[in-house]
Amino acid sequence: MRPAATSAHESRGVETRPLAGRLVVIDPGHQLGNHNFPAQIDRPVPAGGFTKPCNTTGTATNGGYPEATFVWQVSRLVGARLRELGASVQFTRHSNRQDRWGPCVDVRGRAGNELGADLKLSIHADGSYATGARGFHVIAPADRAPWTSDIFGPSRRLAAHVKSGLLGRGFVVANYVAGGDGLDTRSDLGTLNLSDVPTVMVELGNMRSTAEARVMTSPKGRARYARGLVAGVRAHLG
């Protein structure tokens, strides 16, 4: 007996869900209410061989649009698109509210470890007051045993893919970060240090730049950021 032919609908389903079976953790930086809980967010937590404050308040545009809200809105767009492509998506926070805080950087850092996630993407924006500062940069963990030496290589590749995704959507690399190529390596971030899966932190732009703030506060601009991040994730996961 011949096997049943695959229907056109089934074929299209395979083609349009290229990330089926993949698990992506999305970490929207900060929480809108962090500033209302100074005792909680100032307490020290493990960060990879040292301690750091649980969290920070994040930055904002000169007009008062908070980083927490910006990255929350972009993260939700990214998550929705990745799910359309077949991926499972886990978030490190599930609200953007003034009456909530955290989670701490150690919780964010370990997110996805027990689940064996394919990658973790931590989404932020910067608040530089340097004259003319603008552009995005992608931060990968340093090659630091015993913390991140096992994920250093794949994390660097993920960073390069995310950079390419954002460049492909018309964004420019940061002009105020050492190196000038849009890629950075840091050993002081618990969100990266405590991860056992490939991970990067992306600073999508400078919220204190008037030009970039216009993009960030626009639904079309946020959608463009999200498309760039999704393109980076897709490229990395093949």
NORURKA-V509123 format. One record per pair of residues at least 4 apart in sequence whose ideal C-beta (glycine too) atoms are under 8 Angstrom apart, sorted by the first residue. I is the first residue (numbers start at 1). GAP is how many residues later the second one is. Records with the same first field share a line. If there is no record, write none. Layout:
I->GAP + GAP
This chain:
6->4 + 5
7->4
8->4
9->4
10->4
11->4
12->4
13->4
16->69
17->68 + 69
18->67 + 68 + 216
19->5 + 63 + 66 + 67 + 68 + 214 + 215 + 218
20->66 + 67
21->65
22->64 + 65 + 66 + 96 + 215
23->64 + 65 + 66 + 67 + 89 + 92 + 93 + 94 + 95
24->55 + 58 + 63 + 64 + 65 + 66 + 93 + 94 + 95 + 96 + 97 + 209
25->64 + 65 + 66 + 67 + 86 + 87 + 90 + 92 + 94 + 95 + 96 + 172
26->49 + 52 + 53 + 63 + 64 + 65 + 66 + 94 + 95 + 97
27->48 + 64 + 65 + 66 + 81 + 84 + 93 + 94 + 95 + 96 + 164
28->40 + 43 + 44 + 46 + 47 + 63 + 64 + 65 + 68 + 95
29->29 + 38 + 39 + 42 + 93 + 94 + 95 + 96 + 172
30->4 + 25 + 26 + 27 + 28 + 37 + 38 + 41 + 94
31->24 + 37 + 62 + 64 + 65 + 66 + 69 + 70 + 71 + 72
32->34 + 36 + 37 + 40 + 64 + 65 + 66 + 68
33->4 + 64 + 65 + 66 + 67 + 68
34->7 + 21 + 22 + 23 + 24 + 34 + 67 + 68
35->22
36->62 + 63 + 65
37->4 + 64
38->4
39->4
40->14 + 61 + 62
41->12 + 13 + 14 + 15 + 16 + 60 + 61 + 63
42->11 + 12
43->10 + 11
44->7 + 8 + 9 + 10
45->6 + 7 + 8 + 9 + 59 + 60 + 61 + 145
46->5 + 60 + 144 + 148
47->4 + 5 + 58 + 59 + 62 + 141 + 142 + 143 + 146 + 147
48->61 + 96 + 99 + 100 + 139 + 142 + 144 + 145 + 146
49->98 + 144
52->53 + 136 + 138
53->52
54->48 + 50 + 51 + 52
55->46 + 47 + 48 + 49 + 50
58->8 + 9 + 10 + 66 + 67 + 69
59->7 + 8 + 66 + 67 + 68 + 148 + 149
60->4 + 5 + 6 + 7 + 67 + 147
61->4 + 146 + 147 + 152 + 155 + 156
62->146 + 148 + 151
63->150 + 154
65->4 + 5 + 142 + 148 + 151 + 152
66->4
67->4 + 57 + 58 + 60 + 140
68->4 + 28
69->4 + 27
70->4 + 55 + 134 + 137 + 146 + 147 + 152
71->4 + 52 + 53 + 54 + 133
72->4 + 21 + 24
73->4 + 149
74->4 + 49 + 130 + 148 + 151 + 152 + 155
75->4 + 16 + 48
76->4
77->4 + 145 + 146 + 149
78->4 + 43 + 45 + 148 + 151 + 152 + 155
79->4 + 10 + 12
80->4
81->4 + 145 + 146 + 149
82->5 + 7 + 148 + 151
83->4 + 5 + 6
85->145 + 149
87->146 + 150
90->21 + 22 + 25 + 27
92->11 + 15 + 16 + 19
93->7 + 9 + 10
95->5
102->5
103->4 + 5
104->4
105->4 + 84 + 85 + 86 + 89
106->4 + 84 + 88
107->4
108->14 + 82 + 83
109->81 + 82 + 83 + 84 + 85 + 86
110->4 + 84 + 85 + 86
111->6 + 9 + 84
112->4 + 5 + 7 + 8 + 83 + 84 + 85 + 87
113->4 + 81 + 82 + 83 + 84
116->81
117->80
118->79 + 80 + 119
119->39 + 78 + 79 + 80 + 114 + 117 + 118
120->75 + 77 + 78 + 79
121->41 + 78 + 79 + 81 + 108 + 112
122->69 + 70 + 77 + 78 + 79 + 80
123->78 + 79 + 81 + 106
124->77 + 78 + 79 + 80
125->78 + 79 + 80 + 81 + 82 + 91
126->7 + 48 + 77 + 79 + 80 + 81 + 82
127->79 + 80 + 81
128->5 + 48 + 78 + 80
129->4 + 79
130->46
132->43 + 44
133->41 + 42 + 43 + 73 + 75 + 76
134->38 + 40 + 41 + 42 + 71 + 72 + 75 + 77 + 78
135->36 + 37 + 38 + 39 + 40 + 41 + 47 + 70 + 71 + 77
136->27 + 30 + 35 + 36 + 37 + 38 + 46 + 66 + 67 + 68 + 69
137->36 + 37 + 40 + 45 + 46 + 47 + 65 + 66
138->21 + 24 + 25 + 28 + 44 + 45 + 46 + 62 + 63 + 64 + 65
139->20 + 45 + 46 + 47 + 50 + 53 + 61 + 62 + 63 + 64
140->12 + 15 + 16 + 18 + 19 + 43 + 44 + 45 + 46 + 52 + 59 + 60
141->6 + 7 + 10 + 11 + 14 + 44 + 45 + 46 + 48 + 51 + 52 + 54 + 58
142->6 + 10 + 43 + 44 + 45
143->5 + 6 + 9
144->4 + 5 + 8 + 43 + 49
145->4
147->46 + 47
148->4 + 7 + 39 + 44 + 45 + 47
150->46
151->4 + 44 + 45 + 46 + 47 + 48
152->4
153->4
154->4 + 44
155->4 + 37 + 43 + 44 + 45
156->4 + 27 + 29
157->4 + 41 + 79
158->4 + 40 + 41 + 42 + 74 + 78
159->4 + 24 + 41
160->4 + 23
161->4 + 71 + 72 + 74 + 75
162->4 + 38 + 40 + 66 + 67 + 70 + 71 + 74
163->4 + 10 + 19 + 20 + 69
164->4 + 67 + 68 + 71
165->4 + 62 + 63 + 64 + 65 + 66 + 67 + 68 + 69 + 70
166->5 + 16 + 36 + 38 + 59 + 62 + 63 + 66
167->4 + 5 + 6 + 15 + 61
168->60 + 63
169->55 + 56 + 58 + 59 + 62
170->54
171->33 + 34 + 53 + 54 + 57
173->7 + 8 + 9
174->6 + 8 + 29 + 32
175->5
176->30
177->5 + 7
178->6
179->4 + 5
186->6
187->6
188->5
189->4 + 12
190->4
191->4 + 8 + 10
192->7 + 8 + 9
195->4
198->38
202->27
204->12 + 21
205->4 + 7 + 10 + 11
206->6
207->5 + 6 + 9
208->5
209->4
210->4
211->4
212->4
213->4
214->4 + 7
215->6 + 9 + 10
216->5 + 6 + 9
217->4
218->4
219->4
220->4
221->4
222->4
223->4
224->4
225->4
226->4
227->4
228->4
229->4
230->4
231->4
232->4
233->4
234->4
